[in-house]
Amino acid sequence: MLAVVGPTASGKTSLAVDIALGISEAEIISADSRQVYRGMDIGTGKDLAEYERNGVIVPSHLIDIIDAGEKYNLFEFQRDFLVAYNDIKGRCAYPVICGGSGLYVESVLKGYKLLPVPENPKLRETLEEKSLEELTAILSAYKTLHNNTDTDTKKRAIRAIEIEEYYRTCPTEERYFPQINCLTVGVAVDREVRRERISRRLHERLDAGMVDEVRGLLEKGVTPEQLMYYGLEYKFLTQYIIGELSYDEMVKGLEIAIHQFAKRQMTWFRGMEKRGVHIHWIDAMLPREKQIEQIKELLYV
């Protein structure tokens, strides 16, 4: 398998598609914690048109698999990944996993054995009055693996603590997960270039109707609390729509939050390297032909 990782706005999806087109019968498995939701398109950056080149569509998996308003977790991702992976391999095709959710990628590369974690009402009650900063500090005290890139709302932080506490007190049962031989490449983009891309893309998505997308989800019955749980675009745009933020406050706050998110993503990928995942970094500013050439050289060594 090939894994293509990188921070938001690095161009990893486009690169993964171009690589897939150069590999016979390749298919992409999305490793994005929010692109699983139907109806959350602009805000999650699905860019489904990216999967087509000159009339040829690269098959994709784990996009649009559950309804907006529901919750999706790492255990479910591992389960769904295995279904997609086995399906692809069973047809003698080549899987390419691509995404910015570092924990999702790492969980399959290192075969973490996870269990479904039930809600803990008593724990939630004790955490409810704490600030996001306090919750983040609590989460950082745990020594086990948890993704801290997506804990930009209190509810997500509380859920993260709930998961960590469960694994601390409940021994993990053996759960089969195959060891996958995988080449991992990362898209390296200069910090200032990344910031410029993030800012430009945010305004492009606002112009493309991102506010209307969130308003439409609310009109369909997804609650503000459910949307804000997803963080970033859905948090800030919901706050704007329900009157908690002005338009300018929303744009400014969201832009800052996305920059911070990209920084946390890179921190996670560096952590993956320390935990034994060898990431071959490809310069995002190289011509696409050169990027593909470098990756193919690594694949066929």
N, C-alpha and C positions, 0 to 999 in steps of 0.2 A: 504494500500500500504506500501511497504518497500522501504526506500531510503538508498542507500549505497554511501557514499561520502568519499573523501580523496584526498590528493595531488597526483600529477603525481608520478608514480613508487611506489605507496603504496601497490599495489596488490588488489585494490578494485574490478576490473572487475572479476578476478578469484574468489574472495570471493563471489561476487554477483551470479555468475554462480553456485557455490557449494551450496549456500543457495537455489537458485531457484530449483535445482535438488531435494532438500529435501522438497519442497513445491509442493503439487499436482497442476499440470497445471500452473506453474509460467512462466511468460515471462518478458524479460528485455526491458526497455525503456532507450535508451542511452541519457544522458544529457551531451553531449560533443559538444562544439561549432564548432569543425572542422571535426568530424567523419561523419557529414552529407554529406561530399563531396565525390563523386565518383572519384576514381583514386588517392586519397590522403590516402594511406594505411599505409605505413611504418612510414611516418613522423607524423601521428596522433596517431600511436600506436593502431590501431583497433584490432590487435591480434584476428582475427575472429576465429582462431583455439581454443581460450579460451572457446568458447561457446559450445564446444563438449566434452563430457566425455564418453568414452567407447561406442561410436556409438550413444549416445543420444545427440541430439542438442537442446539447449535451444533457443526458438524463440527470436529474437531481433527486435527492432523497432528504427526508426530514425537514421539508418546508411545507407550511400550510397543513399540518396534521392534527391540530386541535383548535377549538374555538377561542377567540379572545375572551378574556374574563376567567378562563380556567388557569390552573397552575401546573407547571411542568418542572420536573426536578432531574437531578443528575442520575438517579437510579433509573428513571424512565428513559432518559437519553441513552444510557448504556444498553438497556433492553432493546430500544428501537434501532440503535446503531447496529447491534448484532443481527437483527432481522434483515436490515438493508445490506450489511456487509456479506452475510451468508447468501443472500439472494444474488448479489453482484458476482461473487466468486462462483456460485453454483452455475451461473451462465457463462463462466470462463471470461468474464469482463474484469476490468482493473479498477479498484476503488481509489478515489482521491478524496480525502477528508479535508475540508476547508472551513476555517472560521476563526473568529476572534475570541471565542469563549475558551480561554486557556485550560480551565479545569475540565471542560468537556473533552477536549483533545487529549489532555494528559490522562484522563481516566481510562481511555481505551488504549493508549499507547503503553501504559504501564499496568493495565489490567487490574485496576482497583476493584476489590470485591466489596460491593455495597449492598445495603439492605434498605427497603422502604422505611422511612422514618415517620412515625405517627405524630400527631400534634400533642403538645404538652400544655394543657390549659393553665396549670398552676405556674409553670415556668413563665409562660407568656404574661400572666398577670403580674408577676414580679418585675418583668422587664418593661412593661407598657409605659410606665412613668419616666423612664430614662430617656435621655436625649440620644440623638443619632451618634454624637461624639462618644458618649458613654458606652453605647452598645458596640461601637467599633473597637473601643479599647478592650472591652470584655472579649470580643471575638479574637482579637490579636493575642490574647493570653493563652489560647488553646494551641497545643503543639501539633495537632493533627492537621491533615490537609483540608483546606476549605478555600473556595474562591472568594476573595474579597474585592473583586473588581466590580461586582454588581450590587453591592450593599449600599446603594445611595438613597435608600428609603428606610424608615424605621421598621416597617413590616418585613422587608427583605433581610435586614440585619437580625431581627428577632428570629426569623426562620433559620438563618445561618447558625445562630447560637443554639437553637433547638436541635439542629442536626448534630452539631459538635457535642452537645451534652449527651445526646442519645448514644453516640458512638463511644463516649467516655465511660458510660455506665453499662452499656450492653455489648458484650463481646461480639465481634463480627463473625457470623457463620461463614463457612466456606461456600463460595458461590463461583461456579465455573466461569472463567473468562479467558479466551484464547490469547496466547502470546502472538502478537502480530509483528511480522518483519516489516518495518516501515522506515522510509526515508523522510525526514522532516526538514522542510525548508521554511525559512522565515523571510518576510519582505521587510528589509531595513530601509526606513525612510528618515531623512534628517528631521530633527525636531521642528525647525522653523517651517520646512516644507509641509510637514504633517499638520501644523497649526493652520497654515494658509489653506490647505485642502479641506480641513474640517470646517473652517469658517465659510469658505465658498460653498461647500456642499450643504451646509445648514441652510443658507439662504436659497439655494436652488430647490431644496426640498420644501421650504416654506412657500416658495413661488409655485411649486408643483401641486400644492393643495394639502399639505400635511395637517394644517389646522382643521380643514374640512374632514379629513380622514378620522381624526380623533373625535370631532363633533358627531360624525356619523356613528361611531362606535357607542358613544353615549346615548344617542337617539335609539339605538338598537337594544338598549337595556344593560349594557356593560356599565357598572357603577363607577363613579369617580375614584373610589377607593381601590377598585380592581385595576383600573388603568394606571393609577399612580404607583401601584405595586411594581409595575414593570420598569419604573425608573426613567431617567433621561427624558427623551422626547415626550413620552406619554405622561410622565409626572408633570413637567413644566407646561405642556400644552393644555392638560386638563386643568391645572391651576389657573391658567389664563382664561379658559372657556367658562369656568365657574366663578370667575371674578376675583380670585385671590391675587392675581398678578396682572399688571398692565402688559400690553403687547411688548413694549420696550424692555420691561423687567423680565419678561419671559425669554425674549431672545438673548439678552445679555446673560442671564442666569444659565440658560441652556448651553450657550456657547462655552462658558467657563466649565460647566459640568462635563461636557464632552471632551474638552481638553484634559481634564483631570482623569476621566475614564481611560483615555488613550495612554496616559502616563502609567496608570495602574495595570493596564494590559501588558505594557512592556516590562514592568516589574515582575509580573507573573511569568512571562516567557523567560526572563533571566533566571527566575527561580526554577523553572522547568529544567534549564540547563544544569543548574547546581544539583538537581535531583536525578540527573543521569540521562536526560533526553538531549541528544546531540542535535542542535539546530544549525543547519547550514544557511547562513544569512546571505540573501541576494539583494544587491543594491537596487532600490526602486527606481533610481534615476537612469539606470542602464537602458539602452534600447531593448524593446521586448524580445527581439530576435536573440540578443546576447543573453538575456535572462533565461530563455528557453534552452539555449545551447548549454549554459552552465548546469541547469537542472538535469538535462538529458545526460550530460557527462557523469553526473553523480549517480543517476539511475542505472546507468549501464556499465559502471566500473566493475 
